[in-house]
Every structure is written in C-alpha cells, then in structure tokens.
Amino acid sequence: MTLPAGIAIAVHLICAILLFSSAVVVWVAWKGCRVLRRLALATTRDDAPILLKSPGVPAVSAIALMRDDSAKSLAFGHRLAELLFPRHELVLVLDGLDEDAVEAWKREFNLASSERRSGRELPAPAVTGVYESTSFASVLAIEVAADGDAGAWNAGVNAASSPVVAFFDPDTEVVPESLLRLIRPMLEEPDLVFAVCGSAPSPAEGGGLACDIGDLEATRLWLGRCAAFAGWKNMLAPVEGSAVLVRRDAIVLAGGFAAGPLELILNLQGRASHSEKPYRTAFVPEALGRLPVPRTWSELRERLETGQRALAGALRHRDSIMDGWFALGWGLPAVVFDHFGRPLLETAVLLVAIAGLPLGLVSPSLALLVLLATVGVGIPVSMSMVVFRELADFHGSDAARLTRLLRAAIAENFGYRQLRNLWLIGGFIRR
Amino acid sequence: MIREELTAIAALLGGFFIWNLGMFAVILVRGLKRRKEARLAEELQPVIREELANYVSGAGNLPKLQELCLRSRRDVASVLMNFQGTVSGGALNLLCEASIDLHLIDDWCTDARSRDPLRRRRAFGRLAFVCVFEPCRRIGGDLLKAALDDRDPEVRFSACRALAQIGSIAQIERLFEAALEQPLLTRILLTEELRRFAVPLCERAVMKALSSEDRDRVVACMEMLVAWERAVPVPDLHMLLRSPHRRIRLLALRLAPLVPLESADLGAIIPMLIDDDVEAATGAAVLLGRLRVEDALPTLARSLRFGDAGLARAAAEALSRMPPKGWITLEEMASSPNSLSAVLARSALDQARRRGTV
C-alpha cells in the first residue's frame, strides 16, 4: 500500500468516526432536551415557601473545604451561611490552614471553641479544633491538618449532624433557596434518591463573542452531561457549577470520599447500579449556584481546562470508584472520548490535511471531506444545541440573545473550535 | 467514490442546517411573541393591580376592569392571583366575586378540562383559591371534587388544598387519611394545610391512624403530628414508645414534648435509656433532661457511666438540668475512675454552673 493510500484510508476512518460521534452528540442533546421538558412539566409548583416552614423536611449540612482566608473564600462561606432552609448547618473544614488564616475565619464568623465532637465513621485526619459561630445560627468550623481532599471531605462528613449533606462549587454564586429546590426529589422518593445534582447555565449578558461561546459551552454541558445523563439509569454526575445533595448514610456506606464530590458520586452511582433496588441520582435543572459565564478568552480557556482536570482527576482515582471507568455505564468513556479522544482525532486529521495537501499526500476532495467532518458538521451541531435548549424551555428566550447565540454557533467553528481542541487536550493531560 | 461521499455528507449536513434555521425562525417568533406579552404585562399590570385594589376595598370600577380584561385576560387573572395570601374576609369575597363578574372563572373551568398539563394545573390552582367563596364554589366546586382523584399529582394537590379550606370536618378527616398514603413531599405540603385542624383531627382520625396495623401509616401519622408542632392529645403514647419498630419509638420520643404526659408514658421513656439502640437511648436522655424527670436520675447516672460517648454526653447534659440532685450525681461522677464519664460530668457541671451564674 502506498503512503497516500494509507493516509487516505486513515483520514476516511477518522472522518467517519468524527461524523458518527457528531450524530451521537446531537442524539444525546436531543435526549437532554426531552428530559428537560419532562422535568419542566413534572414540577411547575413552587413549594419552597411551604418547605421552608416545614419541620418535616430533613436537616441538611452544607460542607465546604476552606484552604485559605481569601476574600473569595470568606464570601463563599457567608453565602453558604445564609442559605434558606428549615434546619441546616454549615460545616467549614479549615483544611491545613496556618494560625493567621484560622484567626481570620474566627474573626469573620465570630467562632468560639466548642465541645462538640465529630463522629468517626469515615477515615479522616485528626480534628485539631472545633468552633461554633456566635453570630450565625448553626455554623460549625473544624480545623484539620492537611491530608488531601478525601480526608478533609471525610472530616466534614464526620462532623455533619444531618442525614443529608450538601456540596457547592466554590466558584459559584450560591442562590439562597438552593437547598429548598434541591431537596424536592429526595422528598418525592426518600427511599430511592440518594443524591441530587442541580445545575443550569447562567444567562450571559453583553460580553462579546467569548461570552456567547461560553454560553454555548455551558448549554452543551447542560444538555449532555446533565440532562441527558439524568435520563439514563445511574449516569448523572456533577459538572462544574453543580450543587450536590447526598444522603449521609450513603456516603458512610460507600466508605467516604476517594477524592472530591465528583469521585464520590461516581462511586455511589457505580454502587447503585449493582444494587437490586432502583437507587438513583436526581437532577434539578435550575441555576442553584450561578457559575459566571466567562467574559474573556482566557476565562473560557480556564473554565474548559478546569473541567478537563476534574475529569482526568476522577479517572486517576478510578481504583477507588466502584466499576472505575464504567461507574456511569458507557457515560464516562463517552465523556472522555468527547473531551479528549475527539479533539485529538480532529486535531490530527486537520494537521494531516493541512500538511498533506501541498505535499500531494492528501487530495483536494479528501481535504474537503476533512473540512466537512470538522467545521462543516460543527456548525449545525452547535446550532442544534441552541435549538434544543430553547425547545426545552417553555417560556422561550429573548430574541436578541437568540440572535447572538446563532452568530456564536456559526462563528465558533472557525478558529475557536480548533483552539478549543488544543485546550481540551492540554487540560486533560496536564495535572 | 469520494465525490459521492462528499455529496451525501453535504446533503445531510445541508438538510440539518436548514432544519436548524427553520427551528431558529420558529423560536425567534416565539421569543418575539413572549417579548410582546411581557411588554404588555409591564404596561397593564400596575393599572390592573390598582383597579383590583380599589375593587376589593369597595370602591371598584367594574367597567374599567372589564375593559382591561378585553386587553389582556391573562394579565388580569395573573394580578388577581397575586392577591392570594394578602386578602381575607370581605375583601377576599369581593376578589373572588370579581373572578365571576369578569368571567375569569369560566376561563379557568375551560382550562381545567384542557389537555395541556400546564394550563390545567394553573386553572386548578386558581379555582382552589377562589372556591373559598360560595358562589365560585357553585361554578368550580364539582371540578375540584373530581380532581381529588386526578392522575396529575399537582392537580390533586390543588384540589386537596381547596378541600382543606372549605371542607367539613368529615371531609378534612378523609383528606388526612388520604394524606397518609401520599409520598413524603405531598404529605409535608398537606401537613401545613391541615395544621389548623390538628385538634379536631386528633379526636378521631389520628387515633384511628395510630392504632393501625400498617406501620407505614402509623409512621406517616406520627410525622405529621411532630410536624404540626402543636400540643395534641395522644392518649396511648406509651404504647408507641414501646413499639418494636425503631422509627416509631424515635418519633414517639420527638412527639413526647408536645403531648401531656402521663405516668405510664414516663414509665416507658425511662427504660429507653438502656435500649440497645443508641439513638433511642440518647433521645430519651435528651427528653428526660428537658422534662426534668428526677425519677430518671439513677438510670441517667448509669448511662453516663456505661453508655457510649454520645449517650454519656446526653445523660450528663440531662443531669445538669436537674439541680440539686442531678448536680450531686455529676459531682460524684466527676471523681469516677472512668475518665470519659469524669470529663463529661465535670464539663456538664461547669456549663450548668455557668448557666446558673448567668
């Protein structure tokens, strides 16, 4: 076989994979759209005001790891302390902080030493100090020596006194009613729902093309990894910006955290799929913690790379997750292919086409095929994301925003898409 | 070969692109329509609100409201519903009367038969609100009664809410019994609606539910009683405290502070301190401390000496609430060879003395 023939076969094969995977992406997004419509139809009543007053709602402990005393961390702590819920507590895990930082937290929340003891159900570093706030109701802070993510989270769960625990992404602006919205699926099916993930893209307002593309990225993530995966059995896992509610007994039964909340949910999903009972994780398609839409290209890159690092991190801990790669069934391999395999193939085939065309190794028609399988297919796929999101929403978006998104859906395929592939590959490989 | 491939792919992508463009056009039109509606609502709703406020205060101008209805019935209905929870008595009757005069209730009755679930739910929510007024009940009451068995849980809930507002005590009892069979969320929501009937319900329906053979029914009833947070008569609480089912025992402990306790009840609580179930024993210790039951002092001292850390702490806390006898026990325990008991006793005593000083 000659070199051009070999290249032609390889390019054909890659193009076929890219086209097929694009079709799968559209199918998954369509599934997400249908799940969102079903969820929107299922819950139209606002129960939050009644739930807020009800003593029948189980108590929730919101747990947050604090690794510094920066203004951002303090503000995050305040937002969690101000959550609205009938009975809740905030457990701040002061993880490996020096004396000055601990003092800053003590000042900020008027923390006083407490006699309260933590449980010891989960392996965790020794608690060196326990404090309770004198100015906020139910704020508990525990001081632990730095011992990695898993130990710190486990210490938080040990200290939590409620049957349900909540975790929020520190980069989000937590909505005060978040817990009231998240708890609903657990109240509907208390015996079967062991975890709830809530997320929705935040509205992007006037930030240029980077902002609109950021909005599209969030839409892709929401329709696919959130809504569509919520429609399949035991496939939902939190994404960036998600708020998560988990039953404490489920965490203890699973032996605690392997790393962060993502790994925990993967492990719980893996365990649930082996159970005889139809245990499940529910999805709440609401912006409970608003993750600001990236406004610049560097913010957009940072957001993508953060997601990739989280995914790669979860895979590194696959040995402590039940079923490892297959904790979400075919979900995790599909996500890895979409976030790493596909960008890699696309970049490779584009490079081959660009380099092979002047050298005569790639014919113009083959180069055109590459263009169709990458940019050509990308435009309608991006457009369909916007369409599906609108179809999922019974109220409909503002016409100006729709026009902006249409423009972004076309424009992102000329330059950004190729750059994004490099960012995704870099983010996944880099530790 | 490649030419055919390219043509096929281009045709597929082109078709998909055109479908997307078509859908964009549709959603764009929908977006524009919504914007128009939002603008109209922005313009009309303050006027409607003012007119309706005048109407419920008795100085209304019905022709003006009818004129506003002609411009946007949707906005008038929406503003009328915004008055929910803010008016009562005669003003509420006038507001409900407005829904008849403006024929809004007829719209809602029509919508209640719609196949669109969103429209039906909204209609039933509105009917449930206005049907507190007898003339409205004559129009929409039958629909609400039929909705008690509706397939849609939200419609069912609206019907239950309406019944909780207008029903006779016999109907309320039936509603309570139905609530016991509902999922936790619906039960929590109905618990709030039934709270004001706690005492009449305790006369018959609650007793019947508590004596049921069905454990889930008993648990559901006890959860509702605990959630009402009202002093209610529960004659045979000691039976529940001695139940073989853990959940029932724990709920009975939570219920105990809300119930006038008899000696038989206290006689059932004290032995719970030596229950194998640590949560039940700890709950009993907390409760006995809160009720300051001095008969429990020896058992509390035993729990402090031999119980696990959580139970021992609760026992020490309970003893600290019962001066002087409880304090004397704590002083004795403070010099105990059991270091955990000694530490907990000293700590509880110090805290109690500080509280006493303050």
Boltz contact constraints between the chains, C-beta under 6 A:
constraints:
  - contact:
      token1: [A, 41]
      token2: [B, 117]
      max_distance: 6.0
  - contact:
      token1: [A, 44]
      token2: [B, 121]
      max_distance: 6.0
  - contact:
      token1: [A, 45]
      token2: [B, 154]
      max_distance: 6.0
  - contact:
      token1: [A, 50]
      token2: [B, 189]
      max_distance: 6.0
  - contact:
      token1: [A, 50]
      token2: [B, 192]
      max_distance: 6.0
  - contact:
      token1: [A, 54]
      token2: [B, 188]
      max_distance: 6.0
  - contact:
      token1: [A, 55]
      token2: [B, 227]
      max_distance: 6.0
  - contact:
      token1: [A, 55]
      token2: [B, 229]
      max_distance: 6.0
  - contact:
      token1: [A, 56]
      token2: [B, 188]
      max_distance: 6.0
  - contact:
      token1: [A, 56]
      token2: [B, 191]
      max_distance: 6.0
  - contact:
      token1: [A, 56]
      token2: [B, 223]
      max_distance: 6.0
  - contact:
      token1: [A, 56]
      token2: [B, 227]
      max_distance: 6.0
  - contact:
      token1: [A, 187]
      token2: [B, 184]
      max_distance: 6.0
  - contact:
      token1: [A, 187]
      token2: [B, 185]
      max_distance: 6.0
  - contact:
      token1: [A, 188]
      token2: [B, 183]
      max_distance: 6.0
  - contact:
      token1: [A, 188]
      token2: [B, 185]
      max_distance: 6.0
  - contact:
      token1: [A, 190]
      token2: [B, 184]
      max_distance: 6.0
  - contact:
      token1: [A, 365]
      token2: [B, 2]
      max_distance: 6.0
  - contact:
      token1: [A, 369]
      token2: [B, 6]
      max_distance: 6.0
  - contact:
      token1: [A, 372]
      token2: [B, 9]
      max_distance: 6.0
  - contact:
      token1: [A, 376]
      token2: [B, 13]
      max_distance: 6.0
  - contact:
      token1: [A, 380]
      token2: [B, 13]
      max_distance: 6.0
  - contact:
      token1: [A, 380]
      token2: [B, 16]
      max_distance: 6.0
  - contact:
      token1: [A, 380]
      token2: [B, 17]
      max_distance: 6.0
  - contact:
      token1: [A, 380]
      token2: [B, 20]
      max_distance: 6.0
  - contact:
      token1: [A, 383]
      token2: [B, 20]
      max_distance: 6.0
  - contact:
      token1: [A, 384]
      token2: [B, 20]
      max_distance: 6.0
  - contact:
      token1: [A, 387]
      token2: [B, 20]
      max_distance: 6.0
  - contact:
      token1: [A, 387]
      token2: [B, 23]
      max_distance: 6.0
  - contact:
      token1: [A, 390]
      token2: [B, 27]
      max_distance: 6.0
  - contact:
      token1: [A, 396]
      token2: [B, 30]
      max_distance: 6.0
  - contact:
      token1: [A, 396]
      token2: [B, 31]
      max_distance: 6.0
  - contact:
      token1: [A, 396]
      token2: [B, 34]
      max_distance: 6.0
  - contact:
      token1: [A, 397]
      token2: [B, 31]
      max_distance: 6.0
  - contact:
      token1: [A, 399]
      token2: [B, 28]
      max_distance: 6.0
  - contact:
      token1: [A, 399]
      token2: [B, 31]
      max_distance: 6.0
  - contact:
      token1: [A, 399]
      token2: [B, 32]
      max_distance: 6.0
  - contact:
      token1: [A, 402]
      token2: [B, 28]
      max_distance: 6.0
  - contact:
      token1: [A, 402]
      token2: [B, 31]
      max_distance: 6.0
  - contact:
      token1: [A, 406]
      token2: [B, 24]
      max_distance: 6.0
